[in-house]
Amino acid sequence: MSSDEAENGGPSMASILDTITTIARENLDYEGTVTSDKRLVEDLALDSLQLLSLAVAVEDHYRICLDEDDEAHIDTVGDLVALIEAKIAALDQA
């Protein structure tokens, strides 16, 4: 198992965080540090269009679907990482 894979065979939390960091830098022009405790709106200063861009990029990258109920519970980068992990695990179970 590589360091980029979690025990379930999906991407590790660190790998997901790296991907979110890359998306933030390339798609959202964010230049700061991205950590699990950063709040998407308050700390990363993402507006509604940027949040939508982030969601679409995450969906495209991981081939998952984030619905409105999911998005309503995402406040921090860590929340997004956990949701991505859960969505990938659910796909692996299907």
MITORFI-788373 format. One record per residue (C-alpha): x, y, z. Coordinates in steps of 0.02 Angstrom, whole numbers. Each point is the difference from the previous one (the first is absolute). Layout:
N
SITE      px      py      pz
SITE       X       Y       Z
...
This chain:
94
SITE      px      py      pz
SITE       0       0       0
SITE      72     169     -48
SITE       1     151     113
SITE    -131      76    -116
SITE    -124    -138      42
SITE    -104     -22     156
SITE     -29    -171      76
SITE    -159     -20    -103
SITE      98      22    -162
SITE     -65     175     -31
SITE     104     158       9
SITE      72      47     169
SITE     -53     157      95
SITE     169      77     -42
SITE     -23     -38    -184
SITE    -175      76       0
SITE      66     155      90
SITE     138      15    -130
SITE    -129     -10    -139
SITE    -108     134      81
SITE     155     110      19
SITE      40     -23    -184
SITE    -179      42     -50
SITE       1     155     111
SITE     163      61     -76
SITE     -37     -40    -183
SITE    -187      35     -10
SITE     -31     126     138
SITE     165      97       2
SITE      20     -35     186
SITE     180      26      55
SITE      -6     -35     187
SITE      23    -160      97
SITE    -143    -125      -9
SITE     -24    -103     158
SITE    -143    -106      66
SITE     -54     131     126
SITE     -16     141    -128
SITE    -177      61     -24
SITE     -49      12    -183
SITE     -91     167       9
SITE      84      89     146
SITE     181     -58     -18
SITE      17     -40    -185
SITE    -117     146     -44
SITE     -96    -101    -128
SITE    -158      79     -68
SITE    -149     -99     -64
SITE      68     -15    -177
SITE     169     -60      65
SITE     -85    -126     114
SITE     -96     -66    -151
SITE     162      -9    -101
SITE      83     -96     142
SITE    -146    -122      11
SITE       0     -31    -188
SITE     188     -26      -5
SITE      -9    -123     146
SITE    -144     -93     -83
SITE      94     -11    -164
SITE     163     -55      80
SITE     -72    -135     111
SITE    -150     -47    -109
SITE    -121      29     143
SITE    -159     101      18
SITE     -21     129     138
SITE    -181      45      30
SITE     -72     153      86
SITE     -22     -93     165
SITE     184     -47      -1
SITE      57     175     -43
SITE    -105      76     140
SITE     107     -92     129
SITE     170      52     -69
SITE      79     141      99
SITE     183     -47      -1
SITE     124     -82    -116
SITE       0    -147     122
SITE    -190     -17     -21
SITE      25      -8    -188
SITE     140    -129      17
SITE    -110    -110     112
SITE    -146      14    -122
SITE     110     -48    -147
SITE      64    -151      97
SITE    -179     -52      42
SITE     -59      20    -180
SITE     146    -103     -67
SITE     -29    -135     131
SITE    -184      -7     -48
SITE      49     -23    -183
SITE     120    -139      47
SITE    -142     -88      96
SITE    -118       9    -150
